[in-house]
């Protein structure tokens, strides 16, 4: 009897040791958690999933789309309202395929069409880092979408038409840095979510990837090699500096891009940012630039008068400004974009130079919404878009009025 009991005790001890060893093996290493944090920053997860800075990743942030609003969910390890009760397979399926643990489908405002290119190991590294966050009880808010877009079942048809799951496929003819940049730009970094034009159903126009897109009253400019409105005139170093500091000798970040730089690209490793720059610099133009008819002489004279009164002190008579303090206007790609939304937002609302560890000095541009009429703003916009060798499509007072109204409504 004693031998039997001793044997049972030994078996139990072995089993307990095995379970303990398995549990310890399942614990993510500090290195994996640290790597997961870098991926979370590269994906700018906090940018959407943090409404209250005191409760990072607890969700609740409103995201407006052309179809209505959705609210980002809670990513903290709270078991009732976050992802604490999820299995690894649940997380992977959500991130790479847009499917929740209960089988319901996410809307593509969650960029799973890009995240599908991520490896399983990277996905689980992200989960490992999120598992170290403080759990926060924060119930997810239901979407506020116009009929019939609130029916999630429609997403099955959307996925069938527009979603192609699959990992990023390296190009063996390119360098390791180029492929790393492609992985970040087209996958984890989901740059096309803003910088690629969308069709009527909110899906990417894949043939025009990274050729510019509308973004809630702003315009995300072209990232391809277009000569006038893209990145042809930027060097890889220019792109790197911009992503790391929020400014370079050619432009300053504003609006949603400023948030991306503060929360994401300024925190990324030098190697990863340079890899992104290498990939972007290798992109040929994917569509033609629009032909531009210059404004008439009277319009240019009116715009020049406004510029001389309000803009010349900082931007200089020749538009040269003070690089990295007051952005130069000649050759400015965003300024010449087919869509003037970002330029109008800056003139109407003013601008605050984004500050980062690499560029901590601040700069301000005052708002002119109350000081200038729609006609005056249209005229000065046309002047700066068509002076010093620039060429931008004509902006009308009606476009200014629409932008003014959109800003007043907080959209």
C-alpha positions in Angstrom: 0.0 0.0 0.0 2.8 2.4 0.9 4.5 1.6 -2.4 1.3 2.4 -4.3 0.9 5.7 -2.4 4.5 6.6 -3.0 4.1 5.8 -6.6 1.0 8.0 -6.9 2.8 10.8 -5.1 5.7 10.5 -7.5 3.4 10.6 -10.5 1.7 13.6 -9.1 5.0 15.4 -8.5 6.1 14.7 -12.1 2.8 15.9 -13.4 2.9 19.1 -11.3 6.4 19.7 -12.5 5.4 19.3 -16.1 2.5 21.7 -15.7 4.7 24.3 -14.0 7.4 23.9 -16.7 4.8 24.4 -19.4 3.4 27.4 -17.7 6.8 28.9 -17.3 7.6 28.1 -21.0 4.3 29.9 -22.0 5.4 33.1 -20.2 6.7 35.6 -22.8 10.3 36.6 -22.4 11.3 40.2 -21.7 12.9 40.2 -25.1 9.7 39.2 -26.8 7.7 41.8 -24.8 10.2 44.5 -25.7 10.0 43.5 -29.4 6.2 43.5 -29.2 6.3 47.1 -27.9 8.3 48.2 -30.9 5.8 46.6 -33.2 2.9 48.3 -31.3 4.6 51.6 -31.8 5.3 50.9 -35.5 1.6 50.1 -36.0 0.5 53.2 -34.0 -2.0 51.1 -32.1 -2.2 53.7 -29.3 -3.3 56.3 -31.9 -6.7 54.7 -32.4 -7.1 52.7 -29.2 -6.5 55.4 -26.7 -9.2 57.9 -25.9 -8.0 58.9 -22.5 -4.2 59.3 -22.1 -4.6 58.1 -18.5 -6.0 54.8 -19.8 -3.7 53.8 -22.7 -5.1 51.2 -25.1 -8.5 51.1 -23.2 -10.4 52.1 -26.4 -13.3 54.3 -26.7 -11.8 56.7 -29.3 -14.3 57.8 -32.0 -13.2 57.1 -35.5 -15.2 58.9 -38.2 -15.6 57.3 -41.6 -17.7 58.2 -44.7 -20.2 55.7 -43.5 -20.6 56.9 -39.9 -18.6 56.5 -36.7 -17.0 53.5 -34.9 -15.3 53.3 -31.6 -11.9 51.6 -31.1 -12.2 48.6 -28.7 -10.3 48.0 -25.5 -6.9 46.2 -26.0 -6.0 46.0 -22.3 -5.9 42.5 -20.6 -9.2 43.1 -18.8 -11.0 39.7 -19.0 -14.5 41.1 -19.3 -14.1 44.2 -21.5 -10.7 43.7 -23.1 -8.7 40.9 -24.5 -7.6 39.2 -21.3 -9.7 36.1 -22.0 -8.6 35.7 -25.6 -6.4 32.8 -26.7 -3.5 33.4 -29.1 -5.5 32.0 -32.0 -8.3 34.5 -31.2 -5.8 37.4 -31.4 -4.2 36.2 -34.6 -7.5 35.7 -36.3 -8.7 39.2 -35.2 -5.5 41.0 -36.3 -4.8 39.1 -39.6 -8.3 38.2 -40.7 -10.7 40.8 -39.1 -12.7 38.1 -37.3 -13.6 38.5 -33.6 -13.6 35.5 -31.2 -17.4 35.2 -31.4 -17.1 35.0 -35.2 -18.4 38.5 -36.0 -16.5 40.5 -38.5 -14.7 43.8 -37.9 -15.1 46.8 -40.1 -12.0 47.7 -42.2 -11.5 50.9 -40.2 -9.5 48.4 -38.2 -6.7 47.9 -40.8 -6.7 44.1 -40.9 -6.4 44.2 -44.8 -2.9 45.5 -44.0 -2.2 43.5 -40.9 -2.9 40.3 -42.7 0.7 40.7 -44.2 2.2 40.4 -40.7 3.8 37.1 -39.6 2.3 35.1 -36.9 5.3 35.6 -34.7 5.0 39.3 -34.9 1.3 39.1 -34.1 2.0 37.1 -31.0 4.8 39.5 -30.0 2.2 42.3 -30.0 -0.1 40.2 -27.9 2.7 39.5 -25.5 3.3 43.3 -25.0 -0.4 44.1 -24.7 -0.6 41.4 -22.0 1.7 43.4 -19.8 -0.5 46.5 -19.7 -2.7 47.4 -16.7 -6.2 45.9 -17.2 -8.8 48.6 -17.6 -12.5 48.0 -17.5 -13.9 49.9 -20.5 -16.8 48.5 -22.4 -16.7 48.8 -26.1 -19.2 51.2 -27.6 -21.4 50.1 -30.5 -20.8 51.7 -33.9 -22.9 54.6 -35.1 -23.2 53.8 -38.8 -25.8 54.9 -41.3 -28.2 52.3 -42.6 -27.5 49.7 -43.9 -23.8 49.7 -43.0 -24.5 48.7 -39.4 -25.3 45.2 -40.5 -22.0 43.3 -39.9 -23.2 40.5 -42.2 -22.4 42.8 -45.1 -18.8 42.5 -44.3 -18.8 39.0 -45.7 -19.5 40.4 -49.1 -17.0 43.2 -48.6 -14.2 40.7 -47.6 -15.1 38.5 -50.6 -14.7 41.5 -53.0 -11.9 43.5 -51.4 -9.9 41.5 -48.8 -7.0 39.3 -49.9 -5.5 37.6 -46.9 -1.8 36.7 -47.1 1.7 37.4 -45.8 4.0 40.0 -47.2 5.9 38.4 -50.0 9.6 39.5 -50.1 11.1 40.5 -53.4 14.3 38.5 -53.8 15.7 41.0 -56.3 15.5 43.8 -53.6 17.7 44.5 -50.6 16.8 43.3 -47.1 16.2 47.0 -46.1 13.8 47.4 -49.0 11.8 44.3 -48.0 11.7 45.4 -44.4 10.4 48.8 -45.5 7.8 47.1 -47.7 6.7 45.0 -44.8 6.3 48.1 -42.6 4.7 50.4 -45.2 2.2 47.9 -46.7 1.6 45.9 -43.6 2.2 46.8 -40.0 2.5 50.6 -40.7 -0.7 50.5 -42.8 0.3 53.7 -44.6 -2.2 53.1 -47.4 -5.1 53.3 -44.9 -4.7 57.1 -45.3 -2.5 57.6 -48.3 -4.4 55.4 -50.8 -7.6 56.6 -52.5 -10.7 54.7 -51.7 -13.6 53.4 -53.9 -17.3 53.9 -53.2 -17.3 51.0 -50.7 -14.3 52.3 -48.7 -11.8 49.8 -50.1 -8.4 50.7 -51.5 -8.0 51.5 -55.1 -5.1 49.1 -55.2 -3.9 50.2 -58.7 -3.4 53.7 -57.2 -1.6 52.6 -54.0 -0.1 55.5 -51.9 -1.1 58.1 -54.5 -3.0 60.3 -51.9 -6.3 60.1 -50.1 -9.0 62.2 -48.4 -8.9 62.1 -44.6 -11.6 63.8 -42.7 -11.0 67.3 -43.9 -7.3 66.7 -44.6 -5.5 65.3 -47.5 -2.9 62.5 -47.1 -0.5 63.3 -49.9 1.1 61.1 -52.5 3.9 58.9 -51.3 4.9 57.6 -54.8 7.5 59.1 -57.1 5.3 61.8 -58.7 7.5 64.8 -59.7 5.4 67.7 -58.4 3.1 66.3 -55.8 4.9 63.1 -54.7 8.3 62.2 -53.2 10.5 62.4 -56.4 12.2 65.6 -55.1 12.8 64.1 -51.6 15.9 62.1 -50.8 15.8 59.0 -48.6 17.4 61.2 -45.9 14.6 63.7 -46.3 12.0 61.0 -45.7 13.8 59.6 -42.8 14.2 63.0 -41.1 10.5 63.8 -41.7 9.4 60.6 -40.1 11.7 60.9 -37.2 11.4 64.5 -36.3 8.1 65.7 -38.0 9.9 68.2 -40.3 12.7 68.5 -42.8 14.0 71.2 -45.2 11.0 70.7 -47.5 7.9 70.3 -45.3 6.4 70.1 -41.8 3.9 67.5 -40.5 0.5 68.7 -39.6 -3.0 67.3 -38.8 -3.3 63.5 -38.5 0.3 62.9 -39.7 1.7 64.9 -36.8 0.0 62.5 -34.5 1.4 59.5 -36.3 4.9 60.9 -36.1 4.6 61.7 -32.3 3.0 58.4 -31.4 4.8 56.1 -33.9 7.5 56.9 -36.4 9.5 59.1 -34.1 9.8 56.2 -31.7 10.9 53.6 -34.3 14.4 52.4 -34.7 16.7 54.3 -37.2 17.0 51.1 -39.2 13.2 50.6 -39.6 12.6 54.3 -40.6 15.4 54.2 -43.1 14.0 50.9 -44.5 10.6 52.6 -45.0 12.4 55.5 -46.8 14.2 53.1 -49.1 10.9 51.4 -50.0 9.1 54.7 -50.6 11.9 56.2 -52.7 11.7 53.2 -55.0 8.0 53.7 -55.8 7.3 54.9 -59.3 4.3 57.2 -60.0 1.2 55.1 -60.1 -1.0 57.7 -61.9 -0.4 60.9 -63.8 -0.4 64.2 -62.2 -3.3 66.5 -63.1 -2.8 69.3 -65.7 -3.0 72.7 -64.1 -4.5 75.9 -65.6 -2.9 78.9 -63.8 -5.2 81.4 -62.1 -5.8 84.6 -64.0 -3.7 87.7 -63.3 -6.4 89.4 -61.2 -6.6 86.4 -58.9 -2.8 86.2 -58.5 -2.6 90.0 -57.7 -5.3 89.6 -55.0 -3.5 86.6 -53.5 -0.2 88.4 -53.6 -1.6 91.3 -51.7 -2.9 89.0 -48.9 0.5 87.2 -48.9 2.4 90.4 -48.6 0.2 91.6 -45.7 0.1 88.4 -43.6 2.6 85.8 -44.8 5.7 87.4 -46.0 7.2 88.0 -42.5 7.7 84.3 -41.9 7.7 82.8 -45.4 9.7 85.5 -47.1 8.9 87.2 -50.4 10.3 84.3 -52.3 8.5 81.7 -50.2 11.8 80.3 -48.9 10.7 80.6 -45.2 13.1 79.2 -42.6 13.5 75.4 -43.2 12.6 73.4 -40.1 11.1 76.5 -38.5 8.8 78.0 -41.2 8.3 75.5 -44.0 9.4 76.6 -47.5 6.6 77.0 -50.1 8.4 76.6 -53.5 8.3 72.9 -54.6 6.2 71.9 -51.6 4.5 68.7 -52.7 1.6 68.9 -50.3 0.9 72.5 -51.2 0.6 71.5 -54.9 -1.7 68.5 -54.3 -4.8 68.0 -56.4 -6.8 68.2 -53.2 -6.2 71.5 -51.3 -7.9 70.4 -48.0 -4.7 70.3 -45.9 -3.6 73.7 -47.1 -7.1 75.2 -46.4 -7.2 73.7 -42.9 -3.8 75.2 -42.0 -4.8 78.7 -43.3 -8.2 78.6 -41.6 -7.1 77.0 -38.3 -3.4 77.8 -38.0 -0.7 75.4 -37.3 1.5 74.2 -34.5 4.8 72.7 -35.3 5.0 69.2 -34.0 7.7 68.6 -31.4 9.7 65.4 -31.1 12.9 64.5 -29.3 14.9 65.2 -32.5 13.2 68.5 -33.1 11.9 70.0 -29.7 11.7 73.6 -30.8 8.1 74.9 -31.5 6.6 77.1 -34.1 3.2 78.7 -34.6 1.1 79.9 -37.5 -2.0 81.9 -36.5 -5.4 81.1 -37.8 -7.0 83.3 -40.4 -10.6 82.0 -40.5 -11.9 85.2 -38.8 -9.5 87.6 -40.5 -10.0 86.6 -44.1 -13.0 86.1 -46.3 -13.6 83.0 -48.5 -12.5 85.0 -51.6 -9.3 86.2 -49.9 -8.4 82.7 -48.7 -9.0 81.2 -52.1 -6.9 84.0 -53.7 -3.9 83.6 -51.4 -4.1 79.8 -51.7 -4.1 80.0 -55.4 -1.1 82.4 -55.2 1.1 80.2 -53.1 0.1 77.1 -55.1 1.1 78.8 -58.4 4.1 80.9 -57.6 7.9 80.2 -57.5 7.4 77.4 -60.0 4.5 75.7 -58.2 1.5 74.5 -60.1 -1.7 73.6 -58.2 -5.3 73.3 -59.4 -7.5 76.4 -58.9 -9.2 76.7 -55.5 -12.6 78.3 -55.4 -14.4 80.3 -52.6 -17.0 77.6 -52.5 -14.3 75.1 -51.5 -13.1 77.4 -48.8 -16.6 77.8 -47.5 -17.0 74.1 -47.4 -13.8 73.7 -45.5 -14.7 76.5 -43.1 -18.1 74.9 -42.4 -16.5 71.5 -41.9 -14.0 72.9 -39.4 -16.8 74.8 -37.5 -18.7 71.6 -37.1 -15.6 69.9 -35.6 -15.3 67.4 -38.4 
